[in-house]
Structure formats: C-alpha cells, structure tokens
Amino acid sequence: MRSIGRLARESGLTVSALRFYDGAGVFGPAWVDPQSGYRWYAPDQLADARLICRLRRVGLPLADIRLVLAEPAHSEAARRALDAHLRRLEDGLADARRELSCVRDLLDQREHPMSASTTTVRLAVESAELAAALAAVRFAVSTDPELPMLGGVLFDLDGDVLHLVATDRYRIAVAQATVRRAADSAAAEAVQALLPVALADEIRALAEAVGAEQLTLLLDGGRVAASADGQRAEGDSLDLDFPDYRRLLRLETTHRAGIEAAELRRAVAQGPTRTSASAPDGDEVAVTVLAVDEAGNVRVAEDAVGADAVDEGAVDEDARTAQEPDGLRVAVNREFLLEALAAGVQGQLILELGGAISPLAIRPASGDGSFSLLMPIRLG
C-alpha cells in the first residue's frame, strides 16, 4: 500500500490534487485509516494516477476524466471523449493564432499610425445567394444600444467563402455565399468587415432588385460597397470588435433529428407554451419546449404549461457546463424560434440538441452552411 505522499511523488500528481479527485468521486484511496484518516492506495492504482496526471496536463474536463477511468480498456466512449477534447484544443489554437494576428496588426498601427496599410478586396458574388444569406441572418441583429458591436452584420471572408454572421447574445445566425476574388484584390486569406444594419439592408435590397446574376462587392479598408447594373450601395463599416463567433458554434450535440420546416413552424405556432420573466428586455416571453420522443423525433412538449422557466441564457461558457436535468429537451424563446424558422428556411431541417442547457441548432438539410443557434431557457 502507498501513502498519499508516495503516490503523489510516483504519479506526478500533487497531494492536494489527489485529495481533490477523492472528494470529487473520481479517484479515491483503497483504504482510509479510521483512526488517523490517512489515505492508502493499492499498488494497481498507480497506473490510474499516472493516467490522471497526463489527462490533467492536457486540461481534460473533470467529467471526461471520470468517464475515461470508469470505462474499460479500448472503450469507444473514452476514445470519443479524448477525440472531442483534441478538437477543442485544436480549435483553441486556431483561435489564438487569429487573435495574435489581430494583435500584430494593432501593434503595427500603434507604431505606424499614419502608414498602416489597408486591405482592398474586390469580390464577385451571386446576387440571389448574397440576398438569401443576408435574409437568413437579419433577424439575429441586436437592437440593444448598449451593445453597438452587435448592431450589424459581420462579413467574414475566408478563402472563397464569405460568412455572414449576426447575434444579439441570445441567438446567432450564420450564412455563407461563395465568392470569387478579382485579380487586383489583396492576397490576404481572411478579411472582416462589420456592416451597420442599415448598410446591410441596402445591399440586400440591391441584390434583390438588380437583374444581373452577379454583384460586385468591394471591401476597401473601412468602406464597403456593392454594385451591379449601374446601381450602388456603399458606406462605412463599424470600427468595433465583433465577438469571436467561431467558438460559440462548437456544440456538444447528443441528438440530431430531421423535420420539415413548415411542420415545425405549425407545431410551434399552435403548441403549448410556458412563460418566462427573464427575457433580454425584462418582459415576459412565451417559451416553447422541444423534446425528443421515444422514436427519436423532436416534438413540441405537451406538458409545457404548468412548470416554471427561469434564466434565459446569454451566449457564455458557464451555461454549457452546468448540470443538465434528466431527459433530452430544450426550452427556447418561442418568438425567436419562429423568427429563425421564417428567415428563408424551406424544406427539410436538421435540429441538433445537446440537453436542457445546451443551445438548439437549426440547419437546412441541404448542408449549405447556414444555420441558426438559439440559447436555451433553463427549466425550473
């Protein structure tokens, strides 16, 4: 038998870490002396302690450490947990690289404020595709004057794909359009511009009105312009930092279900609701509860009336780590859900659920890259 101090030295864990894992019910001693309270560990526990040390070094969440230890060797569930964590680490590294790139640009502008270069990009994009993308995200633009960085539509150019993003913290909408760069455009791989909502609406109206199949989009420093058939819409982009939306889109999905958009709209419009007083503006809102039935299909829960709903969640990490109640269901703002379903969504949808405190994702089954994300309302 090993004392806690000896196990700590041989495993690489600290004594306090071993006590923590014991208290958390993850890894406890084989025997505790009833007189002294000393913890003693069996010889075969050293391997698990060393495994925990390795998992701890890479930042594996406590719940996943518990799962890895509880599963038998070569468990698929354990391997999936490790693979999912590796993807999170890789995504985090990509985020860090993007942020450091922005930091370098800001430092350059700080050192050379008068000579900092601007990026000019000229793009060709299908008029109908751009109009549809703008229509798909417009409903999620924030109207909160306290959050001016959310009062527009982000144009995020990555390679030959233009991502359009809008969020008000309680929902986020993403759409995309395929573009082609002009020969005289800058060679930068990624360019972003935050368009005021009024300018985004003008460009959408232009894209819908022109007879030309293609529209020219110009991103020139702080100016954005769209033109076709001799018509033009242009204006200044917002000099504000839009939040890093990519990390908000990494969902832990446990269930995916297909359903017709019209069928879901009808079910939500006619289905029961409950009331929440925790809306963004403080007013009461109607809440729709979606549940997974025994056949694995998503339905509007018939027992929505009669229970309390509290705490409409903003987009943050704390809501994702809270303990979920039993049963696969999620409650969302009914009005937000209907707006998301009305934002140009047609035909078959894919709903992705991860539990009561996980966001609800709504994607076209066509896989065109657009989707909406609604933050949950926690059920009491």
Summary of the structure (lengths in Angstrom):
residues: 380
radius of gyration: 25.4
end to end distance: 46.6
largest distance: 89.7
contacts: 1169
relative contact order: 0.10
helix: 35%
strand: 29%
